[in-house]
């Protein structure tokens, strides 16, 4: 997987952009999935972006950037549908590869449903740990002794260390979701639900290649946070329980 940044500072789409490259690619992936777009269509969209963005931009040249987001790393990608009016999930779940452009309506109120996607975490974690350098960071952190009364990182917190003391080798995840506007002219919200591995060195944690994508919400309306996050976490827990 291609690394999009070499430090904790996020790579911007262009100088002074309000959108970073990571969110741009996740947003593009969301649109591709929602509308079942072909790679050729994504290529044309990227060419258009390259023309209209400022000259010194980081816009990718072709659709391989989207394919590289999940290069054989997620064995299960589930599309969920929920109703903004009823504030509840629909039973109309689909595998991502089965998604099409047909509109799905709420069984109760007939309103068009909003989709979001959840992803398996295990395959992503496994791929991250294929790097010997990254795996060694986890082993080193698990052997690390924490100076008393000194807190400089999440690893120094009392809760983390109480959990660590009960298990020799483990990993823990920090979960985060941030809404990112796709465009100022269109009221579309894109919400990725992400996880970072605490036991990695701080710089490695923030590299896009080491970030776990748990879910993506794309809608004209603000996310129904509880439904989105609950389903993403449920998928995470179920996946890890089955694999470990």
C-alpha positions as CSV (number, residue, x, y, z in Angstrom):
1,X,0.0,0.0,0.0
2,X,1.3,3.4,-0.9
3,X,2.3,5.7,2.0
4,X,0.7,9.1,1.7
5,X,2.7,10.8,4.4
6,X,6.0,10.4,6.1
7,X,5.3,12.3,9.3
8,X,2.4,13.0,11.6
9,X,1.6,16.1,9.5
10,X,-1.1,15.3,7.0
11,X,-0.4,15.7,3.3
12,X,-2.7,18.4,1.9
13,X,-4.4,18.0,-1.5
14,X,-2.8,21.3,-2.4
15,X,-1.1,24.1,-0.6
16,X,-3.6,25.6,2.0
17,X,-6.3,23.1,1.1
18,X,-8.9,22.4,3.7
19,X,-8.9,18.8,2.6
20,X,-6.0,16.4,3.1
21,X,-5.0,13.7,0.6
22,X,-6.1,10.9,2.8
23,X,-9.7,12.2,3.1
24,X,-9.8,13.0,-0.6
25,X,-9.0,9.4,-1.5
26,X,-11.4,7.9,1.0
27,X,-14.1,10.3,-0.3
28,X,-13.4,9.2,-3.9
29,X,-13.6,5.6,-2.8
30,X,-16.9,6.2,-1.1
31,X,-18.4,7.8,-4.3
32,X,-17.0,5.0,-6.4
33,X,-18.6,2.4,-4.2
34,X,-22.0,4.2,-3.8
35,X,-22.5,4.7,-7.5
36,X,-20.7,1.6,-8.7
37,X,-18.4,3.6,-10.9
38,X,-15.9,2.0,-13.3
39,X,-12.1,2.6,-13.1
40,X,-12.3,4.5,-16.4
41,X,-14.9,6.9,-14.9
42,X,-12.6,7.5,-11.9
43,X,-9.7,8.2,-14.2
44,X,-11.8,10.9,-16.0
45,X,-12.8,12.4,-12.6
46,X,-9.2,12.6,-11.5
47,X,-8.2,14.2,-14.8
48,X,-10.9,16.8,-14.2
49,X,-9.7,17.5,-10.7
50,X,-6.1,17.8,-11.9
51,X,-7.2,20.5,-14.4
52,X,-9.3,22.6,-11.9
53,X,-7.1,22.3,-8.8
54,X,-4.1,24.7,-8.3
55,X,-1.1,23.6,-10.3
56,X,1.0,22.2,-7.4
57,X,-1.5,19.6,-6.3
58,X,-1.2,16.0,-5.0
59,X,-4.2,14.7,-7.0
60,X,-3.4,11.2,-8.2
61,X,-3.1,10.5,-11.9
62,X,-5.3,7.4,-12.2
63,X,-7.7,5.0,-10.4
64,X,-4.9,2.8,-9.1
65,X,-4.8,5.1,-6.1
66,X,-8.3,4.0,-5.2
67,X,-7.5,0.3,-5.8
68,X,-4.5,0.6,-3.5
69,X,-6.7,1.8,-0.6
70,X,-7.7,-1.8,0.0
71,X,-5.3,-4.1,-2.0
72,X,-6.7,-7.5,-1.2
73,X,-6.7,-6.6,2.5
74,X,-10.4,-6.7,3.4
75,X,-12.1,-10.1,3.0
76,X,-15.5,-8.7,3.9
77,X,-16.9,-5.2,3.1
78,X,-20.5,-4.8,4.1
79,X,-22.8,-2.1,2.9
80,X,-25.4,-1.1,5.5
81,X,-28.4,1.2,4.9
82,X,-30.2,3.5,7.4
83,X,-33.1,5.9,7.3
84,X,-32.5,9.5,8.4
85,X,-36.2,9.9,9.2
86,X,-36.7,6.8,11.3
87,X,-33.1,6.8,12.7
88,X,-32.8,3.1,12.3
89,X,-31.0,0.5,10.3
90,X,-32.5,-1.3,7.4
91,X,-32.3,-5.1,7.0
92,X,-31.1,-4.5,3.4
93,X,-27.4,-5.3,3.9
94,X,-25.2,-6.0,0.9
95,X,-21.7,-7.2,0.1
96,X,-19.8,-4.2,-1.4
97,X,-19.3,-6.1,-4.7
98,X,-23.1,-6.5,-5.0
99,X,-23.8,-2.8,-4.6
100,X,-25.5,-1.1,-7.6
101,X,-27.1,2.2,-8.4
102,X,-30.6,1.1,-7.6
103,X,-32.2,3.3,-4.9
104,X,-33.1,1.5,-1.6
105,X,-36.1,2.8,0.3
106,X,-37.0,2.6,3.9
107,X,-39.5,-0.3,4.7
108,X,-41.4,2.0,7.1
109,X,-41.5,5.5,5.5
110,X,-40.4,4.9,1.9
111,X,-37.6,7.5,2.2
112,X,-34.4,6.8,0.3
113,X,-31.9,5.1,2.5
114,X,-28.3,6.3,3.1
115,X,-25.5,3.7,2.8
116,X,-22.3,3.3,4.8
117,X,-19.6,0.6,4.5
118,X,-17.9,-1.3,7.3
119,X,-14.6,-3.2,6.7
120,X,-12.9,-6.2,8.3
121,X,-10.0,-5.1,10.6
122,X,-8.1,-8.4,10.9
123,X,-6.8,-8.5,7.3
124,X,-5.7,-4.9,7.5
125,X,-3.8,-5.5,10.8
126,X,-2.2,-8.6,9.3
127,X,-1.0,-6.6,6.3
128,X,0.4,-3.9,8.5
129,X,2.4,-6.4,10.4
130,X,3.9,-7.9,7.3
131,X,6.5,-5.2,7.7
132,X,9.1,-6.6,10.1
133,X,10.0,-3.0,11.1
134,X,6.4,-2.3,12.2
135,X,6.0,-5.7,13.9
136,X,9.2,-5.1,15.9
137,X,7.8,-1.8,17.1
138,X,5.0,-3.6,18.7
139,X,7.3,-6.1,20.4
140,X,9.5,-3.3,21.6
141,X,6.5,-1.4,23.1
142,X,5.3,-4.5,24.9
143,X,8.7,-4.9,26.6
144,X,8.9,-1.2,27.4
145,X,8.9,-0.1,31.0
146,X,7.2,3.1,31.9
147,X,8.8,5.8,34.0
148,X,6.7,6.6,37.0
149,X,5.1,10.1,37.2
150,X,6.0,10.8,33.5
151,X,3.3,11.0,30.9
152,X,4.5,11.8,27.4
153,X,2.3,9.5,25.3
154,X,-0.8,7.3,25.4
155,X,1.5,4.4,26.5
156,X,2.2,6.2,29.8
157,X,-1.4,6.4,30.9
158,X,-2.6,4.4,34.0
159,X,-5.5,2.7,32.2
160,X,-3.2,1.5,29.3
161,X,-0.7,0.1,31.8
162,X,-3.3,-1.7,33.9
163,X,-4.4,-3.5,30.7
164,X,-0.8,-4.1,29.6
165,X,0.1,-5.7,32.9
166,X,-2.5,-8.4,32.4
167,X,-1.3,-9.5,28.9
168,X,2.3,-10.0,27.7
169,X,1.9,-9.2,24.0
170,X,-1.1,-7.3,22.7
171,X,-2.1,-4.4,20.5
172,X,-4.7,-1.7,21.3
173,X,-6.5,0.6,19.0
174,X,-7.4,4.3,19.2
175,X,-10.7,4.9,17.3
176,X,-11.5,8.2,15.6
177,X,-14.0,9.6,13.2
178,X,-13.9,13.0,11.6
179,X,-16.3,14.5,9.1
180,X,-14.8,16.0,6.0
181,X,-16.6,18.2,3.5
182,X,-16.1,16.9,0.0
183,X,-17.0,20.3,-1.5
184,X,-18.0,23.7,-0.3
185,X,-20.7,23.9,-3.0
186,X,-22.3,20.5,-2.3
187,X,-23.7,19.5,1.1
188,X,-22.0,16.1,1.2
189,X,-20.5,14.8,4.4
190,X,-17.8,12.1,4.2
191,X,-17.1,10.4,7.5
192,X,-14.3,7.8,7.7
193,X,-14.1,5.8,11.0
194,X,-10.5,5.0,11.5
195,X,-8.2,3.1,14.0
196,X,-4.6,3.6,14.8
197,X,-2.4,1.1,16.6
198,X,-1.2,2.5,20.0
199,X,1.9,0.2,20.1
200,X,3.5,1.8,17.0
201,X,6.0,4.6,17.2
202,X,4.1,8.0,17.0
203,X,5.3,8.7,13.5
204,X,4.3,5.2,12.3
205,X,0.9,5.5,13.8
206,X,-0.1,8.4,11.6
207,X,1.1,7.0,8.3
208,X,-1.8,6.2,6.1
209,X,-0.4,2.8,5.3
210,X,-0.7,1.9,9.0
211,X,-4.2,3.3,9.6
212,X,-7.1,0.8,9.8
213,X,-10.3,1.8,8.0
214,X,-13.3,0.5,9.9
215,X,-16.1,2.3,8.1
216,X,-17.0,5.0,5.6
217,X,-20.2,7.1,5.6
218,X,-21.1,9.3,2.6
219,X,-24.4,11.3,2.6
220,X,-26.0,14.6,1.9
221,X,-27.0,14.7,5.6
222,X,-24.9,14.4,8.7
223,X,-24.1,10.9,9.9
224,X,-26.4,9.1,12.3
225,X,-23.4,8.7,14.6
226,X,-24.6,5.9,16.9
227,X,-25.7,3.7,14.1
228,X,-22.6,4.2,12.0
229,X,-20.1,3.8,14.9
230,X,-22.0,0.9,16.6
231,X,-22.1,-1.1,13.4
232,X,-18.4,-0.4,12.6
233,X,-17.4,-1.5,16.1
234,X,-19.7,-4.6,16.0
235,X,-18.0,-5.6,12.7
236,X,-14.6,-5.0,14.3
237,X,-15.3,-7.1,17.4
238,X,-17.0,-9.9,15.4
239,X,-14.1,-10.0,12.9
240,X,-11.4,-10.2,15.6
241,X,-13.4,-12.8,17.7
242,X,-13.6,-15.1,14.6
243,X,-9.9,-14.7,13.7
244,X,-8.2,-14.8,17.0
